[in-house]
Amino acid sequence: MPEPTPAPPPPPSSGEISPVVPHQRRVRYTGKNPRRFEDKYKELAPERYAADVAKVIASGKTPAGSHRPIMVQEIIKVLALQPGEVAVDCTLGFGGHARELLAIIAAEKSHPKGRLIGLDVDPVELPKTTARLRAAGWSDDVFTSVRSNFAGLPKILGELGLDGADAILADLGISSMQLDDPARGFTYKTDGPLDLRLNPQRPPSASDWLARASVAELTAALRDNADEPHADRLASELVELRQRAPITRTKQLADAVREILNLPKPSRDQETDDSSIRRVFQALRIAVNDEFGVLDLFLRQLPFCLKPGGRVAILTFHSGEDRRVKQAFRDGERSGIYSRVSDEIIRAEAEELRSNPRSSSAKLRWAVRA
């Protein structure tokens, strides 16, 4: 049976009359557990249902509306942060990495200059994360949040009067809050608007981009952004399909890819290979947000944002990102900009892979400024 809504607390013993709290029935859903994002009321209110959220995490899942930071200990090790240093979290997200970095930076009151600068381009999630970190006790003099993508880091450091950072972290993955929310259009598993923008205020959306892209442009995006083996066929037939009806919904695009490649529809009795669908969504997301262009600019500017001896750690999640980071670090080492770079990628340990499957594709690389 669905769990009833908890009863209001008893009146205080002091004799004061407490306000009447009206009984609110939760949204009804089919089955034992809610499946729709908006119906997962316990996961979306972790402060009220901590025990239930803990069960979700223990099962190896990420609670709806939140994000679990990846390779925290590995990142702390390579960044080698010290109390009083200045660090930048270029992709603040849910704030999981930021919490850990702040705990080190502000560990000793004898180092009052320590601070963290948190950047994020998402106008929906940034205010929530800023409020969350403020509630945890991190004030303006220790933590500063800025709405910007990481290509704007040099300007931001200048505006804050900083000549560089001791440590920089960039987690290039999409946050679970964005991925799981159908309204953001990042997931094909639930129907929603085909949006895919990290900043919903900046056009074009994925549906707008797809409506205007030529066959050649779409083919290049599928091939270059996602290594899609069926790029030519998908591009040609998707352009033909959109001429009959605009492709504006996530499920509509997923069904179109299944139809073109003759993939079986998902069912309870049959496993489906959705690799091409994931790659199509990845390719569109990268194109819409100009992710490679932003990353290339960031990598060119990065050495000049680090103090001598400063450390940088970058988490990537697909080959296109990793190739760029690897090449930039190697070129920097050859030219003497970096004194050391990671020889091999660092991956999540087995326990993290079990408890957080979304860490499976993560690759960590690091470099040290000369």
Secondary structure, DSSP 8 states (H G I E B T S, - for coil): ------------TTS--------------SSSS--SGGG-TTTT-TTT-HHHHHHHHHTT---TT----SSHHHHHHHHT--TT-EEEES--TTSHHHHHHHHHHTS-TT-TT-EEEEEE--TTTHHHHHHHHHHTT--TTTEEEEES-GGGHHHHHHHTT-S-EEEEEEE-S--HHHHH-GGGT--SSS--BS---SSTTSS--HHHHHHH--HHHHHHHHHHHH--TTHHHHHHHHHHHHHHS---BHHHHHHHHHHHHT----BTTB----HHHHHHHHHHHHHHHTHHHHHHHHHHHGGGGEEEEEEEEEEE-SHHHHHHHHHHHHHHHHHTSEEEE-SS-B---HHHHHH-GGGTT-EEEEEEE-
